[in-house]
Amino acid sequence: MDDRSLEKMIRRRERNYIWLERELKRSIIISTAAIAVLFLFALFLKPPVLHWAAALSLVLVLNGVWRYLDYRREYQNYLSIAAYLEEFEKGNYEWHPESDYLEVGIHAQLTEQIERMGDAFGTLKYRLEEEKENTKRLVTDISHQLKTPIAALELSYELLDDEGLTAEEKQEFLKRSRREVQKLSSLLGALTNLSRMEADMIQIKPENCSLKETLIRAVNGAYFKAAEKNIEIEMSPFRDMELVHDNKWTAEAVSNVLDNAVKYSPEGSRIEIRVEPQISYVFIEVEDEGIGIPKSEYQDIFKRFYRGARPEVSGQEGAGVGLYLVRQIFEAQGGSVRALPARMGGTVMQMMLPF
């Protein structure tokens, strides 16, 4: 038996077993019996036998044709829905049947529900694919970020094994190794927060608390790094307010902004924190006197693992996740963050929280 004959046999068996076949037979039997009963009653009127037989035959034929056409219509509906569901099995959730049989009645409602289900599945499929790609990029980025400090440590320890090194040179390589370990520790801490944020392990829990206390907590987190470079962090006077926000993670975000400001500002400079309440939100601005950010990079700096190409940036330690976390934390609370040029050539990081 060739493939074509086998396909015909399978189709014939499918037609024999579908419920529409049984419905057709049952409806023909019931309607034929009803017509026969009516014509039996008509016999009591003693009509001409020839006319009676011709009328009976005509009615039976018309009934059979009408029932068959109705069956064919329902069968086409069945085939259209079956084809739609087969496309679902193939993962084609955007496929729509071109049949006109499904435009009215209960079939139209059924098709509409299947289309909505297809849209939902399509959205889910897109999100899963996007998450898969994000995971790939995350693993690649983390590997790249870890490679540099580890390679520097390996080189330092190889040089330390050289017996020809003086005590001063060994001490210098030990200092370099210590700095690389500190970079690695800082990087791992940032990556840990990032992975927790990506996995929704960091739960933002807003509650009514003092904004000034949150900012003081943020300043304390960056104070020692600023003191090492003799950088003054000044908070402009403002009237404290009770604001619904997550005290811990908002302070962490502002501290990340301050850490960047200290990192890219010269020694002896100044960082100013300003709070500017508006009608329905409040601005928290951190202005520094640092190297500034090119306008072309204003959007890129909030991307994960992004670091500027300038030597002043690439020469500093960092993983490029600080501002990404800042954006995630503020947006999770209905706020936002953006970069603006400062008056003295530095940068203003403007963070917004709603009241």
Secondary structure as UniProt FT lines:
FT   HELIX           3..17
FT   HELIX           19..43
FT   TURN            44..45
FT   HELIX           49..89
FT   TURN            90..91
FT   TURN            93..94
FT   HELIX           100..102
FT   HELIX           105..160
FT   TURN            163..164
FT   HELIX           167..198
FT   TURN            199..200
FT   STRAND          207..210
FT   HELIX           211..228
FT   TURN            229..230
FT   STRAND          232..235
FT   STRAND          242..245
FT   HELIX           247..263
FT   TURN            267..268
FT   STRAND          270..277
FT   STRAND          281..287
FT   HELIX           295..297
FT   TURN            298..299
FT   HELIX           300..302
FT   TURN            304..305
FT   HELIX           311..314
FT   HELIX           322..331
FT   TURN            332..334
FT   STRAND          336..341
FT   TURN            343..344
FT   STRAND          347..354
//
